[in-house]
Amino acid sequence: MKQAFLFSTFLLLAACQKEAPQTPAADTTAYPLDHCLVSGEKLGSMGDAVSIVHDGREIKFCCDQCIPKFREDPEKYLSKLDSETK
């Protein structure tokens, strides 16, 4: 029973942890938009923008809560990015 409690606590803590921002490599394509790809909020409107690198492309978000939404369906958001930058 104690092990089940500890495991549940571990899962809860893991779910609450923020993803560490990534620094893009020199060969990474820079993010071209001034707003979050997921929420549409202006970057910096909710504090410092958060960025990740996905398949060699820098993706910026208004907050770290948008990252899991992006990771659920990256192709949806990447096609949105591509259509907005044509």
C-alpha positions in Angstrom: 0.0 0.0 0.0 2.9 2.4 0.8 4.4 1.6 -2.6 1.2 2.5 -4.3 1.1 5.8 -2.5 4.7 6.6 -3.4 4.1 5.7 -7.0 1.0 7.9 -7.2 2.9 10.7 -5.6 5.7 10.2 -8.2 3.3 10.3 -11.1 1.7 13.5 -9.7 5.0 15.2 -9.3 6.1 14.1 -12.8 3.0 15.5 -14.3 3.5 18.9 -12.6 7.1 19.4 -13.7 7.7 22.0 -16.3 9.6 21.0 -19.4 13.0 22.7 -19.6 13.4 25.2 -22.4 15.8 24.2 -25.1 18.4 26.4 -26.8 18.3 26.0 -30.5 21.4 24.7 -32.3 23.1 26.9 -35.0 21.5 24.8 -37.8 18.0 25.1 -36.3 15.4 27.0 -38.3 14.4 30.1 -36.3 10.8 30.6 -35.3 9.3 33.3 -37.7 6.1 34.3 -35.9 5.4 36.8 -33.1 2.7 34.7 -31.5 2.3 31.2 -29.9 1.5 28.5 -32.4 -0.9 26.8 -30.0 -2.8 29.5 -28.3 -2.3 32.4 -30.7 -1.2 34.7 -27.8 1.5 37.2 -28.5 4.9 35.9 -27.4 5.9 37.6 -24.1 2.3 38.3 -23.1 2.3 35.6 -20.5 5.9 36.1 -19.3 9.0 34.9 -21.2 8.3 32.8 -24.3 9.3 29.2 -24.1 10.9 27.4 -27.0 11.7 23.8 -28.1 13.3 22.3 -31.1 11.2 19.9 -33.1 12.7 18.2 -36.1 15.3 20.9 -36.5 12.8 23.8 -36.2 12.6 26.1 -33.3 9.0 26.4 -32.0 8.1 29.2 -29.5 5.1 29.2 -27.1 3.6 31.8 -24.9 4.0 29.4 -21.9 5.1 25.9 -21.1 1.5 24.7 -20.8 1.3 24.9 -24.6 4.1 22.4 -25.2 2.1 19.2 -24.3 -0.7 20.4 -26.6 1.8 20.8 -29.4 3.3 17.4 -28.7 -0.1 15.7 -28.9 -0.4 16.7 -32.6 2.7 18.4 -33.9 1.7 18.0 -37.6 -1.4 20.0 -37.0 0.6 22.9 -35.6 3.5 22.6 -38.1 1.1 22.8 -41.0 -0.4 25.9 -39.4 3.1 27.3 -39.1 3.8 26.5 -42.7 0.6 28.1 -43.9 1.2 31.3 -41.9 4.7 31.8 -43.2 4.0 31.4 -46.9 
